[in-house]
Amino acid sequence: MPFSQDQLSELNLLTLFSSSSTQEGIKVHQHSADPATVAAAERLHKKGLVTQPDGGYLTPLGSEMTEHVHKVLSVLRSE
């Protein structure tokens, strides 16, 4: 089963977080960000992956998932 657009938005948002530092957060500005990104941040917060509905910092689970997302991208980008 392929990823849904919502899941792709969530995965794309997770790629914006550093996989090497838990001290770097992001802020999704509701009035200027793409609505899909705003919704993705809210869903990630509800799932317990980020600390705030507008991004914030990764939770331990979010940090683990971000590491996996970065690994998948690395494999897919390799030749």
C-alpha positions in Angstrom: 0.0 0.0 0.0 1.5 3.4 -1.0 1.9 6.3 1.4 -1.0 8.7 1.5 -0.5 12.4 0.9 -0.9 13.0 4.7 1.8 10.5 5.5 4.1 12.0 2.9 3.6 15.4 4.4 4.4 14.0 7.8 7.5 12.2 6.5 8.7 15.4 4.7 8.2 17.4 7.9 10.3 14.9 9.9 13.1 15.3 7.4 13.4 18.9 8.5 14.5 17.8 12.0 18.1 17.0 12.6 18.7 13.3 13.3 21.9 14.1 15.2 20.6 16.6 17.8 17.5 16.7 20.0 18.2 20.4 20.8 17.1 21.6 17.4 13.4 22.2 16.9 11.3 23.7 14.2 8.4 26.1 14.1 5.6 25.8 11.5 4.0 29.2 11.1 0.3 28.7 10.6 -0.2 31.9 8.7 2.6 31.4 6.2 3.3 27.7 5.9 1.7 25.4 3.5 -1.6 24.1 4.9 -0.5 20.5 4.4 2.6 21.2 6.5 0.6 22.8 9.3 -1.8 19.8 9.3 1.1 17.4 9.3 2.7 19.1 12.3 -0.6 18.9 14.2 -0.9 15.2 13.4 2.7 14.5 14.4 1.9 16.2 17.7 -1.2 14.1 18.3 0.8 11.0 17.5 3.4 12.0 20.2 6.3 12.6 17.8 6.7 16.4 18.4 6.2 18.5 21.5 4.0 21.2 20.1 1.2 21.3 17.5 3.3 23.7 15.5 6.5 21.6 15.6 8.7 22.3 18.6 11.1 19.5 19.5 11.1 15.8 18.8 10.0 13.5 21.5 12.0 10.3 22.0 9.7 8.5 19.7 9.9 11.3 17.2 13.7 11.2 17.3 13.7 7.5 16.6 11.3 7.9 13.7 13.3 10.8 12.3 16.4 8.6 12.3 14.5 6.0 10.4 13.2 8.5 7.9 16.7 9.9 7.3 18.0 6.3 6.8 15.3 5.5 4.2 16.1 8.7 2.3 19.8 7.9 2.3 19.2 4.4 0.9 16.7 5.8 -1.7 19.2 8.5 -2.8 22.1 6.1 -3.2 23.1 4.9 -6.6 
